[in-house]
Amino acid sequence: MALNQWGVPNAYGDLKTVLMHRPGAELGVVTEANLREFNFDAPVDRDKFLREYDAMLALFAVHGVDCLLLADVLKDDADSLHYMAHRPNMTYTRDLARVFGAGAVLMGPHLRGRWGDQHILGRAFRKLGIPVLGGIDCPAFLEGGGVSMIGDDTVVASICDRANQSGTAALRKLVLGTAAEYFLEVPLPFGHIHIDGLFMVLGERLAIMHADSLAVFPCKLYRAGEPEPRHLMFAEFLEQRSIEVIEISDAEMRAGHLNVVVTQQGKKAIGFATAVRLGEEMAARGWTLDTFSPDTLFDGNGGAHCMTCPIHVA
C-alpha cells in the first residue's frame, strides 16, 4: 500500500495524511503498579478512552485528513500486531518518528515502556514506501514530541527530561543541510519532557508558547556549512522571524491546552475542549479550533498532537 505522496516540509501546512494507532487491549496493561513505566496518570477505562479517541478521529475526517491506522498498515504482520497488543504507548505515534521531505527518522524513546516501539513505525514506513533515513540509537535519546519545525528551513529539537545532547546531535547529523538549513537546539528546564508541551507552531508567523519556561537557557542555532553555532534566546529567534506568540498560563500548560494539530493552513486546528481561552484567541485571528473531550484520554498525558505522526503535509 505504498503512498503516492508523502513528506512534511513544515508544521503549519495543510495536513493530508497521518499515521495513528487506535489502542485496544494494551490499555489494560497499565496498572497502579506500573504507571511510571508508561507515563499514565491512572489506569484508564478503555471504553471511555476509545470514545474520546474516536471523537478525535471523527474530527480529523471532517477536516479532510486521511488517518492511516497502524494496525491496518501492518495487518499482515502478525509479529507487529502481537507486539502492539502489549504496548500501551503505541498510540502516541508522534514520539516514535518524524517524517521530513526525504524520509523518516526513527526516534529514540527514553522510557523503558517505549523502548523498541519506534521500530514498529519503521515497519509501517517500509510498507508505505517511505524511506527511513536513520534513527536515534541508545545511548542517545530523543522523542518526536521534542522535535518541531519553525518555517520550512529550521528543525527544532529540545534537550529535556526525555532527550539528551547525543539525541539532538544525532538528529542534527541526519537533517542539517538536507531537510533544513538551520537546526535550533533548545534546552528546557527540569520537569519538562518535550518542547511540544511549551511551544506549538500554528502558522508561518503564529505560535503558542509558555514563555517563562523557554526563557531560562540560551539556545544553539546551527547553520549548514558553518563550523560553530550561534547562541540566542528562544524568544529572540521568534522575534527575528516575526512570529506572533499567543502566551499560555501555567495552568493551561499543565492541562495540555497547546496540544493542538493544524489541519488547514491558517484556518483550522484540532485540540482539547478544555482549551476555551486558546480557542477564543485563535478565533480572534481567524482560526477555528474544533475540539473533543480529553477527560479520560489525557490520563495518558497526550492529545491530538501526541497521537498523530504526520506523513504528508502540503
C-alpha positions in Angstrom: 0.0 0.0 0.0 2.8 2.4 -0.9 1.7 6.0 -0.8 1.8 8.3 -3.9 2.5 11.4 -1.8 4.3 11.9 1.5 6.7 14.4 3.1 6.4 17.0 5.8 8.1 20.3 4.8 6.7 22.3 7.8 4.5 22.2 10.8 1.7 24.5 9.6 0.6 23.4 6.1 -2.5 21.5 5.1 -2.4 18.2 6.9 -3.2 15.4 4.3 -2.1 12.1 5.9 -1.2 11.0 9.4 -0.2 7.7 10.9 -2.1 6.8 14.1 -2.8 3.9 16.3 -6.2 3.3 17.8 -5.4 1.4 21.0 -7.0 -1.8 22.1 -6.4 -4.4 24.7 -3.0 -2.9 25.5 -4.6 -0.2 27.5 -5.3 -2.9 30.1 -1.5 -3.3 30.6 -1.5 0.0 32.6 -2.0 -0.6 36.3 -1.4 1.3 39.5 1.8 -0.5 39.9 3.4 0.4 36.6 2.0 3.9 35.8 5.5 5.4 35.7 6.7 2.9 33.2 4.1 4.2 30.7 3.7 7.8 31.8 0.0 7.4 32.6 -1.6 9.3 35.5 -4.0 6.5 36.2 -5.3 3.2 34.7 -7.9 4.1 32.1 -11.4 2.9 31.3 -10.8 1.5 27.9 -14.4 2.3 26.6 -14.2 5.9 27.7 -10.7 6.3 26.3 -11.8 5.0 23.0 -15.0 7.1 22.8 -12.8 10.2 23.2 -10.2 8.8 20.7 -12.9 8.1 18.2 -14.4 11.6 18.6 -10.9 12.9 17.8 -10.6 10.6 14.7 -14.0 11.9 13.5 -12.8 15.5 13.7 -9.8 14.6 11.5 -12.1 13.0 9.0 -14.3 16.1 8.9 -11.2 18.2 8.3 -10.3 16.1 5.3 -7.3 14.3 6.9 -6.6 10.7 5.9 -5.8 8.8 9.1 -3.9 5.7 8.4 -4.2 3.3 11.3 -1.1 1.3 12.2 -3.0 -1.9 12.7 -4.4 -1.6 9.2 -1.0 -0.8 7.6 0.6 -3.8 9.4 -2.4 -6.1 9.2 -0.3 -8.9 7.5 2.5 -8.6 10.1 1.4 -10.9 12.9 4.6 -10.1 15.0 3.9 -6.4 15.0 0.3 -6.9 15.9 1.2 -9.2 18.8 3.8 -6.6 20.0 1.4 -3.7 19.9 -1.1 -5.6 22.0 1.3 -5.3 24.9 2.5 -1.7 24.4 0.1 1.0 25.7 2.2 3.9 24.4 2.0 2.9 20.8 -0.9 5.3 20.4 1.5 8.2 20.8 2.9 7.8 17.4 4.4 11.3 17.1 7.0 10.4 19.7 8.3 7.5 17.7 9.2 9.0 14.4 9.5 12.2 12.4 8.9 12.5 8.7 10.8 15.1 6.7 11.0 15.8 3.0 13.4 13.0 2.1 12.1 10.3 4.5 11.6 9.4 8.2 13.8 9.4 11.2 13.0 6.9 13.9 13.3 8.4 17.4 14.9 7.0 20.4 12.4 6.8 23.3 13.6 7.4 26.8 11.1 5.4 28.8 11.6 1.7 29.0 7.9 1.4 28.4 8.5 2.7 24.9 11.9 1.1 24.0 11.6 -0.5 20.6 8.2 1.0 19.7 9.8 3.1 17.0 10.8 0.1 15.0 7.1 -0.8 14.5 6.7 2.6 12.8 9.8 1.7 10.8 8.0 -1.4 9.5 4.9 0.7 8.6 7.1 3.2 6.7 8.6 0.5 4.6 5.1 -0.8 3.8 4.1 2.7 2.8 7.2 3.3 0.7 8.7 6.0 2.9 12.5 5.7 3.2 13.9 5.5 6.7 16.8 7.9 6.8 18.2 6.7 10.1 17.5 6.5 13.8 18.3 7.9 17.3 20.0 4.9 19.0 20.9 4.4 22.6 22.8 5.9 24.5 21.2 8.8 22.5 17.6 9.7 23.4 15.1 11.9 21.6 11.3 11.7 21.2 9.2 13.2 18.5 7.3 15.5 20.8 10.7 17.1 21.4 11.1 17.9 17.6 9.4 20.6 15.6 10.0 22.9 12.6 9.8 26.7 12.5 9.2 27.8 9.0 10.3 25.4 6.3 14.1 25.9 7.0 14.6 25.2 10.7 14.4 22.0 12.6 13.9 22.5 16.3 14.9 19.9 18.9 14.8 20.1 22.7 17.1 18.8 25.4 14.8 17.8 28.2 13.9 15.0 30.6 13.4 12.7 27.6 16.2 13.8 25.4 20.0 14.3 25.7 22.6 16.1 23.7 23.6 12.9 22.0 20.0 12.6 20.7 19.8 16.1 19.3 23.3 15.8 17.8 22.2 12.5 16.1 19.2 14.2 14.6 21.2 17.2 13.5 23.6 15.0 11.7 20.7 13.4 9.8 18.8 16.6 8.8 21.0 19.7 8.8 21.8 20.6 5.2 19.3 18.2 3.8 15.9 18.6 5.5 16.7 22.1 6.8 19.3 24.9 6.6 19.1 25.6 10.3 18.9 23.4 13.4 17.9 25.0 16.7 18.8 23.1 19.9 16.6 24.2 22.8 17.5 23.2 26.4 14.4 23.0 28.6 14.2 23.4 32.4 14.0 20.3 34.6 10.5 18.8 34.7 9.6 19.3 31.0 9.6 16.2 28.7 9.0 17.8 25.3 9.0 21.2 23.6 5.5 20.5 22.3 4.3 20.9 25.9 5.6 24.5 25.8 5.6 25.7 22.2 3.4 24.9 19.2 3.6 26.3 15.7 0.2 27.4 14.3 1.3 29.3 11.2 4.3 30.7 9.4 4.0 33.8 11.7 2.0 32.5 14.6 2.7 30.2 17.6 1.5 29.2 21.1 4.1 29.4 23.9 4.6 29.1 27.6 7.2 31.9 27.6 8.7 31.6 31.1 9.9 28.0 30.5 11.6 29.0 27.3 13.4 32.0 28.8 15.8 30.1 31.1 18.6 28.8 28.9 20.2 30.1 25.7 19.7 28.0 22.5 22.2 26.9 19.9 21.4 27.8 16.3 23.4 25.7 13.8 23.5 26.6 10.1 24.5 24.2 7.4 28.1 24.7 6.3 29.1 26.8 9.3 31.5 25.2 11.9 30.1 26.8 15.1 26.6 27.5 16.3 25.3 31.0 17.3 23.8 31.5 20.7 20.5 33.2 21.3 17.4 33.0 23.5 14.3 31.3 22.0 12.2 34.5 22.1 15.0 36.3 20.2 14.8 33.7 17.4 11.0 34.1 17.2 11.3 37.8 17.1 13.9 37.6 14.3 11.3 35.5 12.4 8.5 38.0 13.2 6.4 35.2 14.8 3.5 36.4 16.9 3.1 34.4 20.1 -0.2 33.5 21.9 1.0 33.0 25.5 -0.5 30.4 27.8 -0.6 30.3 31.6 1.0 27.7 33.9 -2.4 26.1 34.4 -3.1 25.9 30.7 0.3 24.5 30.0 -0.2 21.7 32.7 -3.6 20.9 31.2 -2.2 20.4 27.8 -4.1 23.2 26.1 -1.4 23.8 23.5 -1.7 20.1 22.3 -3.1 21.3 19.0 -2.8 19.9 15.5 -3.1 22.3 12.5 -5.2 20.7 9.8 -5.8 23.5 7.3 -3.2 26.2 6.9 -4.1 29.5 8.6 -7.7 28.3 9.2 -8.4 25.1 11.2 -6.9 23.0 14.0 -8.0 20.3 16.4 -7.4 20.4 20.2 -8.9 19.9 23.7 -12.4 21.1 24.5 -10.9 22.5 27.8 -8.8 25.0 25.8 -11.5 27.6 25.8 -9.4 30.7 26.1 -6.9 29.5 23.5 -9.8 28.8 21.1 -11.0 32.4 21.6 -7.5 33.8 21.0 -7.3 31.7 17.8 -10.8 32.8 16.7 -9.8 36.4 17.0 -7.1 35.7 14.4 -9.4 34.0 12.0 -9.0 30.4 13.2 -11.4 27.6 14.1 -10.3 25.3 16.8 -12.5 22.2 16.7 -12.4 20.2 20.0 -13.0 16.9 21.7 -13.2 15.9 25.3 -9.9 14.8 27.0 -11.5 13.7 30.3 -10.1 10.1 30.2 -7.8 10.4 27.2 -5.5 12.9 29.0 -4.8 10.3 31.7 -2.2 9.1 29.2 -0.6 12.6 29.2 -1.2 13.1 25.5 -3.6 14.6 23.0 -4.2 15.0 19.3 -0.7 16.3 18.7 0.9 13.4 20.5 -1.3 10.8 18.8 -0.6 11.9 15.2 2.6 11.2 13.2 2.2 13.5 10.1 3.4 11.8 6.9 2.1 14.2 4.3 1.7 18.0 4.7 1.0 20.1 1.6 
